[in-house]
Amino acid sequence: MPTTDHTAARSSPAAPRANRTVVLGSTSRYRRELMNRLRLPFEVDAPEVDETPLDGESPEALARRLALAKAHAVALRHPEALVIGSDQVADLDGLPLGKPGTHERAVQQLRLMRGRTVIFQTAVAVVCHATGFEQLDLAPVRVRFRDLSDAEIETYLREEEPYDCAGSAKSEGLGIALLEAIDNDDPSALVGLPLIRTCRMLREAGLQLLA
């Protein structure tokens, strides 16, 4: 099923806001918090998608594939809904860095990234099986890390415990002190869900966000 950025091959408008449920296909508390900013009712359903990279798969391709896969997995259970799927992969010169899961892996990730620029590839998809609507987009965020000392890394990890964040970087908290610069066009993308792109897709699916 081919998709393109901004305009998908199948993008028939869905029903208006009052008649179309919105479902966030995610287990991330950060994405739930971001969705709350839109002040619209939504449900949450876990996509249960295997996030293992394919052999030779780039971080960008991985983020795109998983965002779409998550949206479709949840849409199978909610065929009438507008389903949002998203994924983020930290891209260090083509090396994908996912969620560390443990303190030790987080230390390794931050040591690799110190003094370097990392692209956080954040993909978002909106799907509605009932109407055939499908769109997918990517919001890359370039992040330049300071040349961190081991002591700074240890302090940050003990304070934030960002073990469920791609690349161990939790910029909305103390993690901002790790950084020299952030370059992006969708400010919430680094947290995990690019809301500007998400809002555009929802509008094109027929949802009136400011009605």
ZIBEL-V652983 format. One record per backbone hydrogen bond with DSSP energy under -1.0 kcal/mol. CO is the residue of the C=O (numbers start at 1). NH is the residue of the N-H. If there is no record, write none. Layout:
((CO	NH) (CO	NH))
This chain:
((5	7) (10	134) (16	19) (21	82) (22	43) (23	84) (24	26) (24	45) (28	32) (29	33) (30	34) (31	35) (32	36) (34	37) (35	38) (36	39) (43	24) (54	57) (58	62) (59	63) (60	64) (61	65) (62	66) (63	67) (64	68) (65	69) (66	70) (67	71) (68	72) (69	73) (70	74) (71	75) (72	76) (74	77) (74	78) (78	81) (79	130) (82	23) (83	127) (84	25) (85	125) (87	123) (89	121) (90	97) (91	119) (92	95) (95	92) (97	90) (98	167) (102	106) (103	107) (104	108) (105	109) (106	110) (107	111) (108	112) (109	113) (110	114) (113	116) (116	145) (118	143) (119	91) (120	141) (121	89) (122	139) (123	87) (124	137) (125	85) (126	135) (127	83) (128	132) (128	133) (133	128) (135	126) (137	124) (141	120) (142	183) (143	118) (144	180) (144	181) (146	115) (146	148) (149	153) (150	154) (151	155) (152	156) (153	157) (154	158) (155	159) (156	160) (157	161) (161	163) (162	165) (163	101) (165	168) (166	169) (170	173) (170	175) (173	176) (174	177) (175	178) (176	179) (178	146) (181	144) (183	142) (186	189) (188	193) (193	195) (194	198) (195	199) (196	200) (197	201) (198	202) (199	203) (200	204) (201	205) (202	207) (203	206) (205	14))
